[in-house]
Amino acid sequence: MKIGFGNDHAARGEIRAELMEHLKSRGHEVVDFGYAGEGAADYPVYARKVAHAVLSGEVECGILVCGTGIGMSIAANKVHGIRCAVCPDAYSAEKAREHNNANMIAIGARVVGPESLKVIMDSYLGATYNPKYDHRIAQIAEIEQAGE
Ligand code: RB5
C-alpha cells in the first residue's frame, strides 16, 4: 500500500525512522509528512497534511504517531471524509479497518513501545474492511454532512 506517515516530536528521530523502515520492509511505499526536527512540533500540522493526502488519493491510508495518538486523531477527524482511529493495540487496529473502514490510524509512542507500534501498524494494514458495515459508515458521513 501507499501510506502517508505523520509524526510530531513524541515520535521523532530513531522511532519515526524505524517505523517507516518497518513499513518499507513489509513492501509498502511510504510518503513522509512527519516532523524531522529537534524541538517541539504541533501535531495538528502533521495530522492535517496526512489527512489531505488521504483525501486527495495521493496515499491510500495514513498512519499518525504522536504521544498518545489522541491529539492527532482529533485533528485528522476534523477533515471531512477522514475516519481516524486511535489504536493502542493490535485488536483495535484490526477492527478499525474491518468495522470502521478507518482510512487513518493514530498511535501513541508514549503509550506503546516501538515493537508494539509495528505490530499495531501491521494489524491495521493486514485487515480488510467488511462491507456489511456500510450502513454505519454512511451514518457517520451523514453526521459529518449535517455539521452537528
Ligand atoms: C506532545 O507533548 C503531545 O501532546 C502530543 O504528542 C500528543 O500526544 C497529543 O495528543
Backbone and ligand atoms as CSV (ligand in chain L), in Angstrom:
chain,resi,resn,atom,element,x,y,z
A,1,MET,N,N,0.842,-1.200,0.000
A,1,MET,CA,C,0.000,0.000,0.000
A,1,MET,C,C,0.874,1.245,0.000
A,2,LYS,N,N,0.285,2.336,-0.445
A,2,LYS,CA,C,0.975,3.625,-0.356
A,2,LYS,C,C,0.448,4.332,0.890
A,3,ILE,N,N,1.336,4.593,1.818
A,3,ILE,CA,C,0.942,5.057,3.148
A,3,ILE,C,C,1.503,6.447,3.425
A,4,GLY,N,N,0.654,7.332,3.928
A,4,GLY,CA,C,1.114,8.631,4.400
A,4,GLY,C,C,1.485,8.509,5.868
A,5,PHE,N,N,2.683,8.937,6.220
A,5,PHE,CA,C,3.151,8.815,7.599
A,5,PHE,C,C,3.337,10.203,8.184
A,6,GLY,N,N,2.833,10.374,9.417
A,6,GLY,CA,C,2.992,11.666,10.090
A,6,GLY,C,C,3.347,11.465,11.548
A,7,ASN,N,N,4.153,12.347,12.079
A,7,ASN,CA,C,4.520,12.261,13.498
A,7,ASN,C,C,4.821,13.662,14.025
A,8,ASP,N,N,4.757,13.788,15.340
A,8,ASP,CA,C,5.256,15.014,15.966
A,8,ASP,C,C,6.518,14.669,16.751
A,9,HIS,N,N,6.908,15.531,17.673
A,9,HIS,CA,C,8.180,15.323,18.377
A,9,HIS,C,C,8.168,14.110,19.309
A,10,ALA,N,N,6.974,13.626,19.660
A,10,ALA,CA,C,6.905,12.450,20.533
A,10,ALA,C,C,7.413,11.194,19.820
A,11,ALA,N,N,7.504,11.264,18.509
A,11,ALA,CA,C,7.987,10.099,17.741
A,11,ALA,C,C,9.057,10.540,16.743
A,12,ARG,N,N,9.874,11.479,17.181
A,12,ARG,CA,C,10.898,11.957,16.246
A,12,ARG,C,C,12.119,11.030,16.280
A,13,GLY,N,N,13.052,11.339,15.404
A,13,GLY,CA,C,14.336,10.654,15.427
A,13,GLY,C,C,14.253,9.178,15.087
A,14,GLU,N,N,14.872,8.376,15.954
A,14,GLU,CA,C,15.013,6.952,15.674
A,14,GLU,C,C,13.678,6.234,15.523
A,15,ILE,N,N,12.706,6.608,16.351
A,15,ILE,CA,C,11.429,5.881,16.301
A,15,ILE,C,C,10.779,6.056,14.938
A,16,ARG,N,N,10.679,7.286,14.481
A,16,ARG,CA,C,9.990,7.505,13.206
A,16,ARG,C,C,10.739,6.814,12.062
A,17,ALA,N,N,12.067,6.872,12.112
A,17,ALA,CA,C,12.857,6.216,11.065
A,17,ALA,C,C,12.622,4.702,11.095
A,18,GLU,N,N,12.608,4.151,12.289
A,18,GLU,CA,C,12.415,2.701,12.448
A,18,GLU,C,C,11.034,2.275,11.950
A,19,LEU,N,N,10.035,3.084,12.251
A,19,LEU,CA,C,8.668,2.728,11.835
A,19,LEU,C,C,8.525,2.786,10.315
A,20,MET,N,N,9.080,3.811,9.726
A,20,MET,CA,C,8.979,3.920,8.258
A,20,MET,C,C,9.775,2.807,7.573
A,21,GLU,N,N,10.924,2.482,8.131
A,21,GLU,CA,C,11.721,1.369,7.588
A,21,GLU,C,C,10.946,0.054,7.684
A,22,HIS,N,N,10.274,-0.109,8.812
A,22,HIS,CA,C,9.484,-1.330,9.003
A,22,HIS,C,C,8.404,-1.432,7.923
A,23,LEU,N,N,7.715,-0.344,7.669
A,23,LEU,CA,C,6.660,-0.361,6.652
A,23,LEU,C,C,7.238,-0.713,5.282
A,24,LYS,N,N,8.366,-0.124,4.976
A,24,LYS,CA,C,9.005,-0.400,3.676
A,24,LYS,C,C,9.439,-1.864,3.592
A,25,SER,N,N,9.937,-2.398,4.712
A,25,SER,CA,C,10.380,-3.805,4.720
A,25,SER,C,C,9.213,-4.759,4.490
A,26,ARG,N,N,8.003,-4.287,4.734
A,26,ARG,CA,C,6.791,-5.085,4.505
A,26,ARG,C,C,6.254,-4.874,3.080
A,27,GLY,N,N,6.987,-4.104,2.288
A,27,GLY,CA,C,6.617,-3.913,0.885
A,27,GLY,C,C,5.755,-2.694,0.617
A,28,HIS,N,N,5.551,-1.862,1.628
A,28,HIS,CA,C,4.725,-0.670,1.442
A,28,HIS,C,C,5.568,0.503,0.936
A,29,GLU,N,N,4.880,1.418,0.287
A,29,GLU,CA,C,5.522,2.677,-0.105
A,29,GLU,C,C,5.123,3.712,0.942
A,30,VAL,N,N,6.078,4.492,1.414
A,30,VAL,CA,C,5.790,5.450,2.486
A,30,VAL,C,C,6.052,6.869,1.995
A,31,VAL,N,N,5.059,7.732,2.166
A,31,VAL,CA,C,5.252,9.152,1.900
A,31,VAL,C,C,5.338,9.836,3.267
A,32,ASP,N,N,6.440,10.484,3.498
A,32,ASP,CA,C,6.744,11.043,4.825
A,32,ASP,C,C,6.251,12.491,4.928
A,33,PHE,N,N,5.257,12.703,5.803
A,33,PHE,CA,C,4.752,14.056,6.080
A,33,PHE,C,C,5.120,14.475,7.505
A,34,GLY,N,N,5.955,13.684,8.162
A,34,GLY,CA,C,6.192,13.877,9.589
A,34,GLY,C,C,7.253,14.912,9.913
A,35,TYR,N,N,7.387,15.124,11.206
A,35,TYR,CA,C,8.316,16.113,11.738
A,35,TYR,C,C,9.685,15.474,11.943
A,36,ALA,N,N,10.706,16.081,11.352
A,36,ALA,CA,C,12.048,15.504,11.430
A,36,ALA,C,C,13.012,16.405,12.196
A,37,GLY,N,N,12.475,17.443,12.845
A,37,GLY,CA,C,13.342,18.407,13.536
A,37,GLY,C,C,13.719,17.976,14.939
A,38,GLU,N,N,14.256,18.908,15.703
A,38,GLU,CA,C,14.784,18.610,17.045
A,38,GLU,C,C,13.871,19.079,18.178
A,39,GLY,N,N,13.212,20.194,17.994
A,39,GLY,CA,C,12.403,20.757,19.083
A,39,GLY,C,C,10.993,20.199,19.090
A,40,ALA,N,N,10.095,20.938,19.747
A,40,ALA,CA,C,8.694,20.506,19.796
A,40,ALA,C,C,7.992,20.873,18.491
A,41,ALA,N,N,6.960,20.095,18.174
A,41,ALA,CA,C,6.205,20.328,16.938
A,41,ALA,C,C,4.719,20.257,17.238
A,42,ASP,N,N,3.935,20.950,16.450
A,42,ASP,CA,C,2.483,20.995,16.677
A,42,ASP,C,C,1.801,19.884,15.877
A,43,TYR,N,N,1.255,18.909,16.592
A,43,TYR,CA,C,0.709,17.720,15.926
A,43,TYR,C,C,-0.405,18.001,14.903
A,44,PRO,N,N,-1.254,19.053,15.101
A,44,PRO,CA,C,-2.313,19.247,14.090
A,44,PRO,C,C,-1.765,19.496,12.681
A,45,VAL,N,N,-0.604,20.113,12.618
A,45,VAL,CA,C,0.001,20.428,11.309
A,45,VAL,C,C,0.244,19.144,10.515
A,46,TYR,N,N,0.757,18.136,11.190
A,46,TYR,CA,C,1.151,16.887,10.509
A,46,TYR,C,C,-0.058,15.989,10.255
A,47,ALA,N,N,-0.979,16.005,11.200
A,47,ALA,CA,C,-2.223,15.239,11.005
A,47,ALA,C,C,-2.968,15.770,9.781
A,48,ARG,N,N,-2.995,17.072,9.651
A,48,ARG,CA,C,-3.709,17.693,8.525
A,48,ARG,C,C,-3.070,17.346,7.186
A,49,LYS,N,N,-1.746,17.379,7.158
A,49,LYS,CA,C,-1.043,17.049,5.902
A,49,LYS,C,C,-1.366,15.631,5.444
A,50,VAL,N,N,-1.313,14.689,6.381
A,50,VAL,CA,C,-1.586,13.296,6.011
A,50,VAL,C,C,-3.054,13.135,5.615
A,51,ALA,N,N,-3.945,13.775,6.358
A,51,ALA,CA,C,-5.381,13.681,6.049
A,51,ALA,C,C,-5.655,14.174,4.629
A,52,HIS,N,N,-5.056,15.269,4.250
A,52,HIS,CA,C,-5.275,15.807,2.905
A,52,HIS,C,C,-4.702,14.869,1.840
A,53,ALA,N,N,-3.590,14.224,2.153
A,53,ALA,CA,C,-3.004,13.274,1.193
A,53,ALA,C,C,-3.920,12.058,1.024
A,54,VAL,N,N,-4.567,11.634,2.101
A,54,VAL,CA,C,-5.509,10.514,2.019
A,54,VAL,C,C,-6.708,10.915,1.163
A,55,LEU,N,N,-7.256,12.083,1.450
A,55,LEU,CA,C,-8.455,12.525,0.713
A,55,LEU,C,C,-8.174,12.755,-0.762
A,56,SER,N,N,-7.009,13.270,-1.072
A,56,SER,CA,C,-6.685,13.560,-2.484
A,56,SER,C,C,-6.356,12.279,-3.251
A,57,GLY,N,N,-6.109,11.196,-2.527
A,57,GLY,CA,C,-5.747,9.941,-3.193
A,57,GLY,C,C,-4.254,9.791,-3.405
A,58,GLU,N,N,-3.494,10.768,-2.920
A,58,GLU,CA,C,-2.029,10.658,-3.046
A,58,GLU,C,C,-1.527,9.407,-2.314
A,59,VAL,N,N,-2.167,9.111,-1.184
A,59,VAL,CA,C,-1.844,7.880,-0.447
A,59,VAL,C,C,-3.149,7.135,-0.190
A,60,GLU,N,N,-3.037,5.834,0.103
A,60,GLU,CA,C,-4.240,5.011,0.314
A,60,GLU,C,C,-4.740,5.066,1.745
A,61,CYS,N,N,-3.834,5.323,2.674
A,61,CYS,CA,C,-4.238,5.439,4.081
A,61,CYS,C,C,-3.145,6.204,4.822
A,62,GLY,N,N,-3.452,6.551,6.082
A,62,GLY,CA,C,-2.492,7.337,6.854
A,62,GLY,C,C,-2.201,6.713,8.205
A,63,ILE,N,N,-0.966,6.835,8.631
A,63,ILE,CA,C,-0.572,6.390,9.972
A,63,ILE,C,C,0.082,7.574,10.681
A,64,LEU,N,N,-0.489,7.905,11.841
A,64,LEU,CA,C,-0.018,9.046,12.618
A,64,LEU,C,C,0.550,8.546,13.938
A,65,VAL,N,N,1.634,9.150,14.374
A,65,VAL,CA,C,2.210,8.785,15.672
A,65,VAL,C,C,2.535,10.060,16.435
A,66,CYS,N,N,1.887,10.211,17.589
A,66,CYS,CA,C,2.231,11.310,18.497
A,66,CYS,C,C,2.410,10.701,19.885
A,67,GLY,N,N,2.224,11.485,20.953
A,67,GLY,CA,C,2.447,10.943,22.284
A,67,GLY,C,C,1.429,9.879,22.657
A,68,THR,N,N,0.159,10.221,22.480
A,68,THR,CA,C,-0.929,9.298,22.834
A,68,THR,C,C,-1.716,8.802,21.624
A,69,GLY,N,N,-1.586,9.491,20.505
A,69,GLY,CA,C,-2.430,9.227,19.333
A,69,GLY,C,C,-3.701,10.065,19.360
A,70,ILE,N,N,-4.002,10.637,20.523
A,70,ILE,CA,C,-5.296,11.307,20.674
A,70,ILE,C,C,-5.343,12.641,19.925
A,71,GLY,N,N,-4.354,13.487,20.143
A,71,GLY,CA,C,-4.378,14.810,19.508
A,71,GLY,C,C,-4.400,14.707,17.997
A,72,MET,N,N,-3.579,13.837,17.469
A,72,MET,CA,C,-3.521,13.690,16.014
A,72,MET,C,C,-4.826,13.135,15.462
A,73,SER,N,N,-5.445,12.216,16.184
A,73,SER,CA,C,-6.708,11.659,15.678
A,73,SER,C,C,-7.815,12.712,15.730
A,74,ILE,N,N,-7.840,13.493,16.792
A,74,ILE,CA,C,-8.863,14.554,16.869
A,74,ILE,C,C,-8.687,15.514,15.690
A,75,ALA,N,N,-7.447,15.914,15.444
A,75,ALA,CA,C,-7.177,16.847,14.341
A,75,ALA,C,C,-7.553,16.237,12.992
A,76,ALA,N,N,-7.137,15.007,12.757
A,76,ALA,CA,C,-7.410,14.358,11.462
A,76,ALA,C,C,-8.909,14.203,11.234
A,77,ASN,N,N,-9.635,13.894,12.297
A,77,ASN,CA,C,-11.082,13.673,12.155
A,77,ASN,C,C,-11.871,14.955,11.891
A,78,LYS,N,N,-11.214,16.110,12.001
A,78,LYS,CA,C,-11.869,17.379,11.630
A,78,LYS,C,C,-11.940,17.542,10.114
A,79,VAL,N,N,-11.146,16.760,9.413
A,79,VAL,CA,C,-11.141,16.838,7.945
A,79,VAL,C,C,-12.252,15.922,7.427
A,80,HIS,N,N,-13.200,16.486,6.698
A,80,HIS,CA,C,-14.340,15.715,6.211
A,80,HIS,C,C,-13.888,14.545,5.342
A,81,GLY,N,N,-14.407,13.374,5.667
A,81,GLY,CA,C,-14.064,12.182,4.899
A,81,GLY,C,C,-13.018,11.333,5.593
A,82,ILE,N,N,-12.425,11.884,6.641
A,82,ILE,CA,C,-11.418,11.113,7.383
A,82,ILE,C,C,-12.075,10.362,8.530
A,83,ARG,N,N,-11.713,9.102,8.642
A,83,ARG,CA,C,-12.086,8.284,9.798
A,83,ARG,C,C,-10.777,7.791,10.394
A,84,CYS,N,N,-10.350,8.474,11.436
A,84,CYS,CA,C,-9.060,8.167,12.063
A,84,CYS,C,C,-9.300,7.564,13.445
A,85,ALA,N,N,-8.777,6.377,13.671
A,85,ALA,CA,C,-8.985,5.662,14.934
A,85,ALA,C,C,-7.704,5.645,15.767
A,86,VAL,N,N,-7.857,5.966,17.046
A,86,VAL,CA,C,-6.729,5.782,17.969
A,86,VAL,C,C,-6.621,4.288,18.255
A,87,CYS,N,N,-5.448,3.730,18.041
A,87,CYS,CA,C,-5.271,2.279,18.194
A,87,CYS,C,C,-4.116,1.977,19.146
A,88,PRO,N,N,-4.445,1.702,20.403
A,88,PRO,CA,C,-3.393,1.370,21.369
A,88,PRO,C,C,-3.001,-0.107,21.356
A,89,ASP,N,N,-3.686,-0.903,20.529
A,89,ASP,CA,C,-3.391,-2.346,20.492
A,89,ASP,C,C,-3.762,-2.896,19.115
A,90,ALA,N,N,-3.274,-4.122,18.851
A,90,ALA,CA,C,-3.453,-4.733,17.530
A,90,ALA,C,C,-4.911,-5.076,17.242
A,91,TYR,N,N,-5.655,-5.477,18.257
A,91,TYR,CA,C,-7.060,-5.822,18.039
A,91,TYR,C,C,-7.846,-4.586,17.576
A,92,SER,N,N,-7.622,-3.474,18.255
A,92,SER,CA,C,-8.303,-2.237,17.858
A,92,SER,C,C,-7.939,-1.859,16.428
A,93,ALA,N,N,-6.667,-2.037,16.085
A,93,ALA,CA,C,-6.206,-1.672,14.741
A,93,ALA,C,C,-6.888,-2.522,13.673
A,94,GLU,N,N,-7.013,-3.811,13.959
A,94,GLU,CA,C,-7.676,-4.711,13.011
A,94,GLU,C,C,-9.143,-4.314,12.838
A,95,LYS,N,N,-9.808,-4.044,13.955
A,95,LYS,CA,C,-11.232,-3.700,13.891
A,95,LYS,C,C,-11.449,-2.302,13.303
A,96,ALA,N,N,-10.486,-1.429,13.494
A,96,ALA,CA,C,-10.596,-0.087,12.907
A,96,ALA,C,C,-10.777,-0.182,11.398
A,97,ARG,N,N,-10.114,-1.167,10.823
A,97,ARG,CA,C,-10.255,-1.387,9.374
A,97,ARG,C,C,-11.511,-2.208,9.069
A,98,GLU,N,N,-11.653,-3.347,9.732
A,98,GLU,CA,C,-12.753,-4.279,9.429
A,98,GLU,C,C,-14.133,-3.663,9.649
A,99,HIS,N,N,-14.305,-2.998,10.784
A,99,HIS,CA,C,-15.634,-2.500,11.150
A,99,HIS,C,C,-15.850,-1.035,10.788
A,100,ASN,N,N,-14.797,-0.236,10.944
A,100,ASN,CA,C,-14.955,1.216,10.817
A,100,ASN,C,C,-14.408,1.779,9.513
A,101,ASN,N,N,-13.800,0.941,8.718
A,101,ASN,CA,C,-13.164,1.378,7.471
A,101,ASN,C,C,-12.314,2.624,7.701
A,102,ALA,N,N,-11.563,2.610,8.787
A,102,ALA,CA,C,-10.705,3.756,9.120
A,102,ALA,C,C,-9.690,3.962,8.003
A,103,ASN,N,N,-9.637,5.187,7.501
A,103,ASN,CA,C,-8.636,5.468,6.469
A,103,ASN,C,C,-7.356,6.049,7.072
A,104,MET,N,N,-7.392,6.218,8.398
A,104,MET,CA,C,-6.175,6.608,9.112
A,104,MET,C,C,-6.213,5.975,10.506
A,105,ILE,N,N,-5.038,5.721,11.048
A,105,ILE,CA,C,-4.970,5.364,12.468
A,105,ILE,C,C,-3.942,6.268,13.143
A,106,ALA,N,N,-4.104,6.413,14.447
A,106,ALA,CA,C,-3.160,7.198,15.241
A,106,ALA,C,C,-2.722,6.344,16.429
A,107,ILE,N,N,-1.430,6.365,16.694
A,107,ILE,CA,C,-0.854,5.527,17.753
A,107,ILE,C,C,-0.002,6.411,18.664
A,108,GLY,N,N,0.034,6.051,19.942
A,108,GLY,CA,C,0.811,6.821,20.919
A,108,GLY,C,C,2.182,6.207,21.178
A,109,ALA,N,N,3.214,6.944,20.815
A,109,ALA,CA,C,4.585,6.446,21.030
A,109,ALA,C,C,4.971,6.478,22.505
A,110,ARG,N,N,4.160,7.199,23.315
A,110,ARG,CA,C,4.423,7.218,24.761
A,110,ARG,C,C,3.518,6.218,25.488
A,111,VAL,N,N,2.692,5.542,24.717
A,111,VAL,CA,C,1.758,4.566,25.292
A,111,VAL,C,C,2.248,3.152,25.032
A,112,VAL,N,N,2.704,2.928,23.811
A,112,VAL,CA,C,3.195,1.588,23.446
A,112,VAL,C,C,4.644,1.696,22.963
A,113,GLY,N,N,5.389,0.641,23.148
A,113,GLY,CA,C,6.793,0.624,22.738
A,113,GLY,C,C,6.949,0.427,21.244
A,114,PRO,N,N,8.168,0.604,20.731
A,114,PRO,CA,C,8.424,0.525,19.288
A,114,PRO,C,C,7.989,-0.790,18.654
A,115,GLU,N,N,8.204,-1.903,19.334
A,115,GLU,CA,C,7.822,-3.188,18.724
A,115,GLU,C,C,6.303,-3.315,18.636
A,116,SER,N,N,5.610,-2.841,19.672
A,116,SER,CA,C,4.149,-2.874,19.628
A,116,SER,C,C,3.618,-1.926,18.562
A,117,LEU,N,N,4.268,-0.816,18.381
A,117,LEU,CA,C,3.856,0.114,17.313
A,117,LEU,C,C,3.858,-0.601,15.962
A,118,LYS,N,N,4.871,-1.400,15.744
A,118,LYS,CA,C,4.980,-2.118,14.459
A,118,LYS,C,C,3.864,-3.153,14.317
A,119,VAL,N,N,3.598,-3.868,15.392
A,119,VAL,CA,C,2.542,-4.894,15.348
A,119,VAL,C,C,1.186,-4.231,15.098
A,120,ILE,N,N,0.959,-3.096,15.711
A,120,ILE,CA,C,-0.310,-2.374,15.526
A,120,ILE,C,C,-0.450,-1.918,14.070
A,121,MET,N,N,0.611,-1.364,13.521
A,121,MET,CA,C,0.565,-0.929,12.112
A,121,MET,C,C,0.292,-2.116,11.201
A,122,ASP,N,N,0.981,-3.224,11.442
A,122,ASP,CA,C,0.807,-4.422,10.607
A,122,ASP,C,C,-0.624,-4.952,10.685
A,123,SER,N,N,-1.173,-4.895,11.881
A,123,SER,CA,C,-2.524,-5.405,12.085
A,123,SER,C,C,-3.536,-4.586,11.277
A,124,TYR,N,N,-3.388,-3.286,11.328
A,124,TYR,CA,C,-4.269,-2.391,10.560
A,124,TYR,C,C,-4.101,-2.641,9.055
A,125,LEU,N,N,-2.870,-2.686,8.610
A,125,LEU,CA,C,-2.611,-2.800,7.169
A,125,LEU,C,C,-2.977,-4.178,6.622
A,126,GLY,N,N,-2.992,-5.172,7.493
A,126,GLY,CA,C,-3.312,-6.526,7.054
A,126,GLY,C,C,-4.796,-6.842,7.084
A,127,ALA,N,N,-5.588,-5.959,7.643
A,127,ALA,CA,C,-7.028,-6.215,7.785
A,127,ALA,C,C,-7.788,-5.719,6.555
A,128,THR,N,N,-9.000,-6.238,6.410
A,128,THR,CA,C,-9.854,-5.874,5.263
A,128,THR,C,C,-11.194,-5.368,5.766
A,129,TYR,N,N,-11.682,-4.323,5.169
A,129,TYR,CA,C,-12.996,-3.780,5.541
A,129,TYR,C,C,-14.098,-4.744,5.132
A,130,ASN,N,N,-15.048,-4.909,6.031
A,130,ASN,CA,C,-16.206,-5.766,5.742
A,130,ASN,C,C,-17.390,-4.880,5.355
A,131,PRO,N,N,-17.820,-4.944,4.078
A,131,PRO,CA,C,-18.875,-4.032,3.604
A,131,PRO,C,C,-20.220,-4.223,4.288
A,132,LYS,N,N,-20.349,-5.253,5.119
A,132,LYS,CA,C,-21.625,-5.385,5.821
A,132,LYS,C,C,-21.853,-4.211,6.788
A,133,TYR,N,N,-20.792,-3.462,7.030
A,133,TYR,CA,C,-20.923,-2.299,7.920
A,133,TYR,C,C,-21.129,-0.987,7.160
A,134,ASP,N,N,-21.392,-1.087,5.865
A,134,ASP,CA,C,-21.548,0.109,5.023
A,134,ASP,C,C,-22.570,1.104,5.591
A,135,HIS,N,N,-23.679,0.562,6.089
A,135,HIS,CA,C,-24.742,1.466,6.552
A,135,HIS,C,C,-24.279,2.324,7.733
A,136,ARG,N,N,-23.392,1.765,8.564
A,136,ARG,CA,C,-22.908,2.544,9.720
A,136,ARG,C,C,-21.900,3.607,9.281
A,137,ILE,N,N,-21.112,3.255,8.295
A,137,ILE,CA,C,-20.167,4.238,7.769
A,137,ILE,C,C,-20.952,5.373,7.110
A,138,ALA,N,N,-22.042,5.016,6.440
A,138,ALA,CA,C,-22.891,6.034,5.813
A,138,ALA,C,C,-23.514,6.930,6.886
A,139,GLN,N,N,-23.880,6.359,8.014
A,139,GLN,CA,C,-24.456,7.163,9.104
A,139,GLN,C,C,-23.429,8.146,9.665
A,140,ILE,N,N,-22.180,7.725,9.721
A,140,ILE,CA,C,-21.118,8.646,10.172
A,140,ILE,C,C,-21.006,9.812,9.192
A,141,ALA,N,N,-21.047,9.493,7.896
A,141,ALA,CA,C,-20.954,10.547,6.869
A,141,ALA,C,C,-22.133,11.507,6.968
A,142,GLU,N,N,-23.322,10.973,7.309
A,142,GLU,CA,C,-24.497,11.841,7.473
A,142,GLU,C,C,-24.298,12.835,8.608
A,143,ILE,N,N,-23.732,12.378,9.696
A,143,ILE,CA,C,-23.457,13.272,10.845
A,143,ILE,C,C,-22.506,14.376,10.404
A,144,GLU,N,N,-21.489,13.953,9.652
A,144,GLU,CA,C,-20.485,14.910,9.179
A,144,GLU,C,C,-21.131,15.982,8.291
A,145,GLN,N,N,-21.981,15.503,7.360
A,145,GLN,CA,C,-22.604,16.434,6.427
A,145,GLN,C,C,-23.587,17.365,7.113
A,146,ALA,N,N,-24.232,16.858,8.163
A,146,ALA,CA,C,-25.172,17.698,8.899
A,146,ALA,C,C,-24.450,18.756,9.726
A,147,GLY,N,N,-23.154,18.553,9.943
A,147,GLY,CA,C,-22.373,19.523,10.705
A,147,GLY,C,C,-22.767,19.590,12.165
A,148,GLU,N,N,-23.306,18.510,12.668
A,148,GLU,CA,C,-23.770,18.503,14.068
A,148,GLU,C,C,-22.611,18.312,15.031
L,1,RB5,C1,C,3.022,16.371,22.814
L,1,RB5,O1,O,3.557,16.672,24.060
L,1,RB5,C2,C,1.739,15.603,22.948
L,1,RB5,O2,O,0.759,16.418,23.492
L,1,RB5,C3,C,1.316,15.068,21.604
L,1,RB5,O3,O,2.318,14.242,21.102
L,1,RB5,C4,C,0.057,14.227,21.566
L,1,RB5,O4,O,0.127,13.175,22.483
L,1,RB5,C5,C,-1.207,14.946,21.666
L,1,RB5,O5,O,-2.278,14.371,21.764
